[in-house]
Structure formats: C-alpha cells, structure tokens
Amino acid sequence: MNYYNLKDKEEVVDFKTATIKGQGREKGLFFPSTIPRLDEDFIRNLSYLTDEEIAFQCMKDFVGGSIPADELKKIISETISFDIPLHQINAQISVLELFHGPTLAFKDIGAKFMSGCLSYFLKDENRKVTVLVATSGDTGGAVAHGFYKAKNIDVVILYPKNRVSFVQEKQLTTLGENIYALEVNGSFDNCQDLVKQAFSDEEINAQLFLTSANSINVARWLPQQIYYLLALKQWQKTENEKPVICVPSGNFGNICAGLLAHFRGMPAEHFIAACNENDGFPKYLKTQKMTVQKTVPTLSNAMDVGNPSNFVRISELFGNQFGAVKHKISGYSVDDEKTMETIKNVYLKYNYMLDPHTAVAFASLEQYLTEYPDKKGFVLGTAHPVKFPDPVEKATKAKVEIPDSLQDLIKREKKTVEINSDFEELRRFLLNKN
Ligand SMILES: *Cc1c(COP(=O)(O)O)cnc(C)c1O
C-alpha cells in the first residue's frame, strides 16, 4: 500500500516511510492511495473469527509489503491483549468499552500498534528515534506504556504541571527506562508550542531523529478501524439493524478510522461526531465552512481541540463533497453542564459510570435518538471514569472504584524533570539526554 500527502499529491511513500516520518512535506497528512474492500463474507462471519484474525484482515492491506504477516500478527496480539466488550445500557444504547487496556483509554490501541511497527522498522538500524509528545493527560500515558522498553526509541513527554489527574500523572511519570516525563510550568498550549518549536529547530533535528505519536501518524490512526469491527462482531449477535455509531471527537482520528472501515464495507447506519464546546465540526455541518477556533477548556479535555487535524482526511474520504459528509455524519456539541447531568442520570438510571468524554457521546446519541426514535446504536467509551474522578464523583456522589490493575501503579514513585515554559530548557534537555 502506498500513501500520498494530502498537501502535495506528488509525494507518495510506503507504510514504513509514512510511519517513520509521521507527516509529509508542508506538514501534510498521509492518506492511503486505495481503499481496500472488506470481503462481504468476512463481515458476515465476524462472529466465527477471533479478535486477532479480524484485526489481521483489517490491517494487512495497509501494512502489506512493509511488515511480513507473522510479524504483523505478533504486533496485533500485543496490541489487543485486553477485552473490548460492547456493554448494553438500555434498549437503544450500548457502550463499546475501549478502556480496559494498560492506561484505561482507547489510545492504548493506536499507541501500541504504532510502537510495534516503529520498533520493527528500527530493529536492525543503528539510529535511534525520539518520540516527542505534548499531552493534556491521556495521550502521554498511552504513548509511555505503548513504547515502554521499545528498542531504539526514546519517548519524551511534556505535560502541564498540576493540570493532569493523579492517575494520569502516575501513568506518565513512573515507568522510567526509555520514557522521560517533563513537567512543564505552564499550560497544555505551552507544552504544545514547545514541541512545535523543537520540530522546527535545526540543531535538534541534526542531532536527533524526532517523530510524533499522535493520530496524524498512519500507524496510530489506521489500527483504530479494528475496534469498530470488534464492536460489529458483538452487535451482530443480537441485532439485525445497522448501528448508529457515536464517537467522542477531538482531533477526529478515531471517527475518521470508523468512517474508513465503513467505506471499506463495514455496515453502519449513521455516524455521530460528539463534541464538547469545541464545536468547529458541528458548525461546519451547518455552514459548510470549517474555521479554526480558539480552544475552550472543558471537562472532557482530551477533546479540547480547536482545529481537528483529521478533518482533511474525512473530507478526502468523501471526495471533498460536503453533501456526502452531511448525509453520513451528524454533529452535536455538548456543554459541561449537560455532560455532568448525563453522568448523573446514567448512573442513577442504569448504575453505570461514564467518564466525561464518553458522557458527551452518550448525550449526543440520546439527542439523535429523540429525532430518530426507531434506531439503535453504540457510543465509543474512550476512557475509564477513574481517570477523571473529580467530575465523576461530583456528578454521581459515589466513589469511583480503582481497578486492580491500578493498585500497583499508584504506589510507584513519580520521576520527572521540571522545566519552565522556555524553549532553551527543552532544547538543553533533548540535546543532553543521552
Ligand atoms: C483523545 C481522546 C478523544 C478524542 O479522540 P480523537 O481521535 O482525537 O477524536 C476522546 N476521548 C478520550 C478519552 C481521548 O483520550
């Protein structure tokens, strides 16, 4: 499979190059040059296949040529090494629980897959790659765990001091080895600015090979198709109608992967992009204009994105036809008040705890179902409530139980390097780390 640069279609690369480089010239995103169909029999027979077989069928065409089948199978089995249950809440709504992985968020899947691919590509090389990421909380932990002890890869994570939750900080800062956590005296935006400066700094790039690990990278974006198929496998056991699929969206990598699977033949009635007050996409569906908005801080902070990077991929999938996008995707914007109310109501009614991100999606799907009362669907549960205990406990007036897998983690000691929001300090750290 080849990938072309959406900003410069002359630039065509294979999966290996797309994974190592992350993005193309002029910061363009890579996009697959063909959309391989999923076999109809494969879709019909999902329930007879193991999760690993489904994931392999899903990914093989995208990776083919760059990674041999047996290696790809190994990467896949390390990636989906935990349950992804479709949990029914009421007659119309289920939650696909993507938060049983090592850092209790769906990003574990993309991060681990990308780490497996990158490690494979670098295993016989002498060069070392440094993965540099800024995080508002969730990405950092998933990347840290996904890349922990990966050969020839260092990971440097910048996070805003005192602005990530207790569990998130432990996930980021307690691994050590090839994972470096930088605690920045500043905001998430400051962290992101520092990372951007590093990517354009000549001296740093001459000494280190820097890459990012966000959903811009095809190796993190594409494997997200897998869990839509795993959801469908479970859905088909009890349902005959196609599902409405509702995705809590920030950078739109996740929903874009679902749409890609749909274009390949995965049945879906409709998609919903569930947003918090950062509502650029719902506005676009109304006005046909996508504008860069200033980021508004919300309870679902992993979705606080003013300029979603995967929008261009969605547009490309639909042949840049606004009418086609609008026909397949609805968009809703849910504010913090409604998010809290949803967490509370779902807990009281169904004894089920939602994290704020999943709650935004739950509220959006409920709203859609008032307009289309004969439909059914599922929301993607992107994080475990224990990652956001303050709002969840406030809304439910109940204690969030800490899963066993975290008991050991929260006892571990935090190791960080504290820096100011000053590029010189980051530069010094990067150039001297090894
Ligand atoms: C990253 C994240 C999202 C948003 O996913 P995108 O692919 O950026 O749209 C939603 N929920 C949680 C918990 C996240 O960490």
The ligand as an SDF file (V2000), in Angstrom:
LIG
                    3D

 15 15  0  0  0  0  0  0  0  0999 V2000
   -8.0860   11.5030   22.5070 C   0  0  0  0  0  0  0  0  0  0  0  0
   -9.3950   11.2630   23.1370 C   0  0  0  0  0  0  0  0  0  0  0  0
  -10.6010   11.5120   22.4570 C   0  0  0  0  0  0  0  0  0  0  0  0
  -10.6480   12.1430   21.0830 C   0  0  0  0  0  0  0  0  0  0  0  0
  -10.2080   11.2820   20.0710 O   0  0  0  0  0  0  0  0  0  0  0  0
   -9.8350   11.8560   18.6240 P   0  0  0  0  0  0  0  0  0  0  0  0
   -9.3590   10.7040   17.8400 O   0  0  0  0  0  0  0  0  0  0  0  0
   -8.7680   12.8840   18.8700 O   0  0  0  0  0  0  0  0  0  0  0  0
  -11.0720   12.4930   18.0660 O   0  0  0  0  0  0  0  0  0  0  0  0
  -11.7930   11.1960   23.1060 C   0  0  0  0  0  0  0  0  0  0  0  0
  -11.8060   10.6840   24.3570 N   0  0  0  0  0  0  0  0  0  0  0  0
  -10.6670   10.4440   25.0490 C   0  0  0  0  0  0  0  0  0  0  0  0
  -10.7510    9.8980   26.4220 C   0  0  0  0  0  0  0  0  0  0  0  0
   -9.4260   10.7190   24.4620 C   0  0  0  0  0  0  0  0  0  0  0  0
   -8.2940   10.4810   25.1530 O   0  0  0  0  0  0  0  0  0  0  0  0
  1  2  1  0
  2  3  1  0
  2 14  2  0
  3  4  1  0
  3 10  2  0
  4  5  1  0
  5  6  1  0
  6  7  2  0
  6  8  1  0
  6  9  1  0
 10 11  1  0
 11 12  2  0
 12 13  1  0
 12 14  1  0
 14 15  1  0
M  END
$$$$
